[in-house]
């Protein structure tokens, strides 16, 4: 497989061996997956789909390192960046489902130190719908501080909000990690990574970690991620590839909320380093296979091998719109439920009822309850996008066509 020279000018793959299986009727997803390598600059990736609790797509191809030669195998896992947010969001919702957490209580009820600097009115739900008003830190953390479990929560407890909490929304790109981790530690009595390992990953048999175990067996199966240049149009699956001027300006301005939110850790940590993989930041440090993400989302909406995570009331809460319109950080219109992005122009999913989370650079995972679908896509070649990657969108469009062909009665498909 020829993956080019890393400049974006070379020839990407013209021939790729796609491994895995697809059920009858889902062959177009395999075709779209192969075309991502041929046309859209894919280097190494996997995609999986569950429907009504059963795996119907499980594919992988390319290399485990975007500039390497080791093949991506059935067991390869990757850092999935902000896809992690959707996995982590399940924890407070499950704590609420078990009667251990009140989403409408002030966060200071569980974390008294957080009430400082005008944040006494921040509710627990504001952490999940990105209305807490603390997407930035006046003094960014060092990489070591970001991973030490103490400095992040202390900095947020002292931080004054950037807007009156609850009155607007803005993506808490990095601070989401310490907000959620500290809440779960105080309410659930365990680090969030351990909570997920014991209550979600182990019961469902998921290849998914917030905090990769130190054993060499798990370390060796995780590939490496890297920034890569996307090919020029028209290979971008019909999406806008050039961002709006307002978005470009916001990322360029060191004083903007956008730039400061993504620079809450400065310099940025090495995401391939063992220390980062072990820390398992809830905003960005999750490691997973595509099939684990697909199975996780399938279990949020229905039984998978007899296990279901969300009861119907919790599922309704997760995907009911809580925030919509201009996002003060992303500078586009976004929609959020409780911890999950909702279908819309900024984050196109399968249909109007879908909920999930993208990862900056490419990865995507979501569920669509009406279609009975759980979807997971993982890539190691990170392209310049935040919420809508052309490779992921090509797969979603192919899946939508498959479901129509199979007669799925899903609104908006």
QUICORKA-V155710 format. One record per residue. PHI is phi in radians with two decimals (* if undefined). Layout:
PHI, PHI
//
This chain:
*, -1.66, -1.85, 1.48, -1.85, 1.48, -1.68, 1.53, -1.77, -1.36, -1.39, -1.43, -1.30, -1.82, -2.35, -2.38, -1.55, -1.60, -1.88, 1.97, -2.41, -2.38, -1.32, -0.94, 1.69, -1.91, -1.02, -1.04, -1.15, -1.09, -1.11, -1.14, -1.07, -1.11, -1.17, -1.03, -1.30, -1.36, -2.15, -2.09, 1.34, -1.15, -1.99, -2.59, -2.87, -2.57, -2.44, -2.50, -2.41, -1.94, -2.31, 0.92, 1.46, -1.93, -1.31, -2.04, -2.43, -2.66, -2.24, -2.66, -2.91, 1.52, -2.02, -1.25, -2.04, -1.06, -2.05, -1.94, -2.19, -1.15, -1.22, -1.24, -1.96, -1.05, -1.72, -1.17, -2.06, -2.53, -1.06, -2.02, 0.86, -1.28, -0.98, -0.99, -1.00, -1.20, -1.21, -1.13, -1.08, -1.12, -1.17, -1.08, -1.19, -1.25, -1.11, -1.13, -1.07, -1.55, 1.42, -1.71, -2.55, -1.86, -1.16, -1.70, -1.45, -1.03, -0.98, -1.11, -1.07, -1.74, -2.40, -0.98, -1.09, -1.24, -1.22, -1.17, 1.05, 1.49, -1.90, -1.16, -1.69, -1.22, -1.62, -1.00, -1.10, -1.16, -1.15, -1.50, -1.78, 1.11, -1.98, -1.25, 1.45, -2.20, -1.41, -2.22, -2.10, -1.07, -2.08, -1.03, -1.45, -1.36, -0.96, -1.13, -1.13, -1.06, -1.80, -1.60, 1.26, -2.10, -1.12, -1.07, -1.04, -1.11, -1.14, -1.25, -1.08, -1.54, -1.31, -1.40, -1.21, -1.41, -2.64, -1.08, -0.94, 1.59, -1.62, -2.71, -2.22, -2.77, -1.03, -1.53, -1.02, -2.01, -1.14, -0.89, -1.00, -1.41, -1.08, -1.26, -1.07, -1.24, -1.06, -1.16, -1.07, -1.34, -1.60, -1.53, 1.32, -2.50, -1.03, -1.07, -1.09, -1.22, -1.04, -1.13, -1.05, -1.47, -1.77, -2.13, -1.15, -1.14, -1.06, -1.66, 1.16, -1.60, -1.51, -2.59, -2.45, -1.91, 1.94, -1.20, -1.02, -1.28, -1.00, -1.06, -1.03, -1.35, -1.04, -1.23, -1.50, -1.57, -1.35, -2.00, -1.85, -2.78, -1.26, -2.33, -1.50, -1.37, -1.19, -1.25, -1.02, -1.68, -1.42, -1.69, 1.03, 1.37, -1.65, -1.14, -1.72, -1.67, -1.17, -1.08, -1.03, -1.08, -1.21, -1.02, -1.10, -1.12, -1.24, -1.45, -1.47, -1.12, -1.68, -1.30, -1.05, -1.02, -1.08, -1.20, -1.14, -1.45, -2.02, -1.14, -2.09, -2.48, -1.27, -1.11, -1.25, -1.37, -1.23, -1.61, -1.29, -0.96, -1.12, -1.19, -1.09, -1.32, -1.25, 1.10, -1.08, -1.12, -1.50, -2.73, -1.81, -1.20, -2.18, -2.80, -1.60, -1.09, -1.19, -1.17, -1.15, -1.08, -1.19, -1.03, -1.17, -1.09, -1.34, -1.21, -1.88, -3.02, -1.25, -2.20, 0.90, 1.46, -2.03, -2.32, -1.57, -1.67, -1.30, -0.93, -1.13, -1.20, -1.04, -1.07, -1.06, -1.05, -1.96, -1.43, -1.05, -1.96, -2.41, -2.74, 1.88, -1.04, -1.64, -1.18, -1.79, -1.41, 1.06, -2.41, -1.33, -2.20, -2.28, -2.29, -1.63, -1.69, 1.55, -2.23, -1.31, -1.89, -0.97, 3.12, -1.00, -1.30, -2.48, -1.17, -2.03, -1.36, -2.76, -1.04, -1.60, -1.29, -2.56, 3.07, -2.80, -1.51, -2.06, -1.00, 1.85, 2.73, -1.10, -2.72, -2.57, -2.85, -2.23, -2.28, -1.07, -1.12, -1.50, 1.17, -1.94, -2.04, -2.29, -2.47, -2.35, -2.27, -2.35, -1.85, -1.69, -1.51, -1.67, -1.43, -2.69, -1.97, -2.16, -2.52, -1.61, -1.02, -1.19, -1.10, -1.16, -1.09, -1.20, -1.11, -1.09, -1.13, -1.11, -1.04, -1.12, -1.08, -1.15, -1.10, -1.12, -1.53, 1.43, -1.14, -1.65, -2.09, -1.05, 1.61, -1.26
//
